[in-house]
């Protein structure tokens, strides 16, 4: 029987900054044009967190049923590790996605942004078929596309729109930056799993381009957001606060390029999540000042 700690591990807490950071940046962009709203930001955060947890449980279920998680270098999964009945994990995924949908509907009603209803439905479908269904696109190297679109562009721009009813340049640049860091999270996770994923036919982008190129891509996904923060500083000088993350970016880049494997990459995964959260906080401050 799974413990509470096992369920927390199944929720993959290391990935949750990928849900919160876009909301922080989107809110900062709204404040930059004089239309920020804390209640709507909290609703958006609830949507993002629920969807992220739902995606994580859906991946746990689908990968476990396919046998992808039978051999892992990281912590055992709920389904693949036999800790919980698959149906229970599946229900938890649906429950999390349903909660996110409910909170999203409330946010849409409050803001009047009805176009987001279609985007939300598409997000739920994409979340399930990332590793679910007969032809999961996460197994075809398209996982980063999903992450960039939904946990970068949609999460950030949707947050800004529900508060400001407009999309300033800062929202687009921030969405791109945070989306790339979210992709870096997925990339480092998949670099760790290249040996096992390649054996079971899970052809992630890391598997497709190979270990060395995947590591270089990870670094690029961290460096470009720093450049975007500088570009944003043309109109909002305080976004240069994000450059305080450069030492952390350099440290994680050095670890990955030096060939870190196994548990060392789990540490990089955690610290990359903290970089993303820091990026969100610093850009919120920089844009709102």
Secondary structure as GFF3:
##gff-version 3
##sequence-region A 1 289
A	DSSP	alpha_helix	4	11	.	.	.	ID=ss1
A	DSSP	three_ten_helix	13	15	.	.	.	ID=ss2
A	DSSP	alpha_helix	17	32	.	.	.	ID=ss3
A	DSSP	alpha_helix	38	66	.	.	.	ID=ss4
A	DSSP	alpha_helix	86	111	.	.	.	ID=ss5
A	DSSP	alpha_helix	115	129	.	.	.	ID=ss6
A	DSSP	three_ten_helix	137	140	.	.	.	ID=ss7
A	DSSP	alpha_helix	143	148	.	.	.	ID=ss8
A	DSSP	pi_helix	149	154	.	.	.	ID=ss9
A	DSSP	alpha_helix	155	164	.	.	.	ID=ss10
A	DSSP	alpha_helix	169	192	.	.	.	ID=ss11
A	DSSP	alpha_helix	194	197	.	.	.	ID=ss12
A	DSSP	alpha_helix	205	209	.	.	.	ID=ss13
A	DSSP	alpha_helix	211	232	.	.	.	ID=ss14
A	DSSP	three_ten_helix	237	245	.	.	.	ID=ss15
A	DSSP	alpha_helix	246	257	.	.	.	ID=ss16
A	DSSP	alpha_helix	263	288	.	.	.	ID=ss17
###
